[in-house]
């Protein structure tokens, strides 16, 4: 493959891999009945007037499969952290003993499992659309390179074929992520 076509394909592949990595990170935040500190990734706490991520004002851990503990670095933050958790609508109810906040992770209902699977599939579809958009952008760049920069027609076709292979590889990765998350969600 010609250097210009390879450059375009590599750039598109990098974009696609970023999409897959983003999806993987997003799926980690789904609460699936097991205690996972990452459920608090999107929670922000009012820390002296500025919204601050929870993990920057407290340490979060999962001492067992059904409990999350939050140890604030300042005792005065306990009520603000509890309010932030309730406002985040995670389905967790915080309780504290004056020093540590505990959240018991309830078992998922069948209905909630189905909702999570729908949400995961929708996120997977969005990721596939983003991958296909990266492929389309790459094909457009290959056509422009053929038209304006002297890339041969064969070079363009070869680049398009390579782009399709890269797209297929990334779509398979997305499908695998979604399948694994579905199995995890349905495991009781």
C-alpha positions in Angstrom: 0.0 0.0 0.0 1.3 3.5 -0.8 2.5 5.7 2.0 -0.3 8.3 1.6 -3.1 5.6 1.6 -1.4 3.9 4.6 -1.4 7.2 6.5 -5.1 7.7 5.9 -6.0 4.1 6.9 -3.8 4.3 10.0 -5.5 7.6 11.1 -9.0 6.1 10.5 -7.9 2.9 12.5 -6.7 5.1 15.4 -10.1 6.9 15.5 -11.9 3.6 15.4 -9.8 2.2 18.3 -10.5 5.3 20.3 -14.2 4.6 19.8 -13.8 1.0 21.0 -11.8 2.1 24.0 -14.5 4.7 24.9 -17.2 2.1 24.7 -15.2 -0.3 26.9 -14.8 2.5 29.5 -18.5 3.4 29.3 -19.6 -0.2 29.8 -17.5 -0.5 32.9 -19.8 2.1 34.6 -22.8 -0.1 34.3 -23.8 -1.4 37.7 -24.4 -5.1 37.3 -25.2 -6.3 40.8 -21.5 -6.5 41.9 -19.9 -3.7 43.8 -17.6 -1.8 41.5 -16.1 1.6 42.5 -16.3 2.8 38.9 -20.0 3.4 39.3 -19.1 6.6 41.0 -17.0 7.9 38.1 -19.6 10.3 37.0 -20.5 11.6 40.5 -19.3 15.2 41.3 -19.3 16.7 44.7 -19.6 20.4 45.7 -16.1 20.9 47.1 -15.8 24.4 48.5 -18.0 25.8 45.7 -16.6 23.9 42.8 -17.9 20.6 41.3 -15.2 18.0 41.9 -15.1 14.3 41.0 -15.9 12.0 44.0 -12.6 10.2 43.7 -10.7 13.5 44.3 -12.4 14.1 47.7 -12.5 10.5 49.0 -11.2 7.1 48.5 -13.7 4.6 47.1 -13.4 0.8 47.6 -15.3 -2.4 47.4 -14.5 -4.5 50.5 -16.9 -7.2 49.3 -19.2 -8.1 46.3 -22.2 -6.2 47.7 -20.7 -3.2 49.5 -19.0 0.0 48.4 -17.3 2.2 51.0 -16.3 5.8 50.6 -13.8 7.3 53.0 -13.9 11.1 52.7 -10.6 12.9 53.3 -12.5 15.5 55.3 -15.3 14.6 57.7 -17.2 17.8 56.7 -17.7 16.3 53.2 -19.8 13.3 54.4 -23.2 15.0 53.9 -22.2 16.6 50.6 -21.0 13.2 49.3 -24.2 11.5 50.3 -26.2 14.2 48.6 -24.1 13.9 45.4 -24.7 10.1 45.4 -28.4 10.5 45.8 -28.5 13.3 43.1 -26.6 11.0 40.7 -29.6 8.6 40.8 -27.4 5.4 40.8 -30.0 3.4 42.7 -27.7 3.3 45.7 -28.6 4.5 49.2 -25.7 5.8 51.2 -25.5 5.5 55.0 -22.7 6.7 57.3 -21.2 6.0 60.7 -19.7 9.5 61.0 -16.4 8.5 59.3 -17.2 6.1 56.4 -20.1 6.1 53.9 -21.4 2.6 52.9 -23.6 1.8 49.9 -25.1 -1.6 49.7 -25.5 -2.7 46.1 -28.9 -4.2 45.6 -29.4 -7.3 43.4 -30.6 -6.4 39.9 -34.2 -7.2 39.0 -35.0 -8.9 35.7 -36.5 -5.6 34.4 -33.3 -3.6 35.3 -31.2 -6.3 33.6 -33.2 -5.9 30.4 -32.9 -2.1 30.6 -29.1 -2.4 31.0 -28.8 -4.7 28.1 -30.8 -2.3 25.9 -28.6 0.5 27.1 -25.5 -1.5 26.3 -26.7 -2.4 22.8 -27.6 1.2 22.1 -24.1 2.2 23.2 -22.7 -0.5 20.9 -24.7 0.8 18.0 -23.5 4.3 18.6 -19.9 3.0 18.6 -20.5 1.2 15.3 -21.9 4.3 13.7 -18.8 6.2 14.9 -16.5 3.5 13.4 -18.4 3.6 10.1 -18.2 7.4 10.1 -14.4 7.1 10.5 -14.4 4.7 7.5 -16.4 7.1 5.4 -14.1 10.0 6.3 -11.1 7.8 5.3 -12.7 6.9 2.0 -13.4 10.6 1.3 -9.7 11.4 2.1 -8.5 8.6 -0.2 -10.7 10.0 -3.1 -9.3 13.5 -2.5 -5.8 12.1 -2.4 -6.4 10.4 -5.8 -7.9 13.5 -7.3 -5.6 16.1 -5.9 -2.4 14.4 -4.7 -1.7 11.9 -7.5 -2.7 8.8 -5.6 -3.2 6.0 -8.2 -6.6 4.5 -8.7 -5.2 1.1 -7.6 -3.8 2.8 -4.5 -7.2 4.2 -3.7 -8.9 0.9 -4.1 -6.3 -0.9 -2.0 -6.7 1.8 0.7 -10.5 1.3 0.6 -10.1 -2.5 1.0 -7.7 -2.0 3.9 -10.1 0.5 5.5 -12.9 -2.1 5.2 -10.7 -4.8 6.9 -9.9 -2.3 9.8 -13.6 -1.4 10.1 -14.6 -5.1 10.3 -12.0 -5.7 12.9 -13.2 -2.9 15.1 -16.9 -3.8 14.6 -16.1 -7.3 15.8 -14.4 -5.9 18.9 -17.5 -3.8 19.6 -19.7 -6.9 19.2 -17.5 -8.9 21.6 -17.6 -6.1 24.2 -21.4 -6.0 24.0 -21.7 -9.8 24.2 -19.4 -10.0 27.2 -21.4 -7.2 29.0 -24.7 -9.0 28.2 -23.4 -12.2 29.7 -22.1 -10.3 32.8 -25.5 -8.5 33.2 -27.5 -11.8 32.9 -25.2 -13.7 35.4 -27.1 -13.8 38.7 
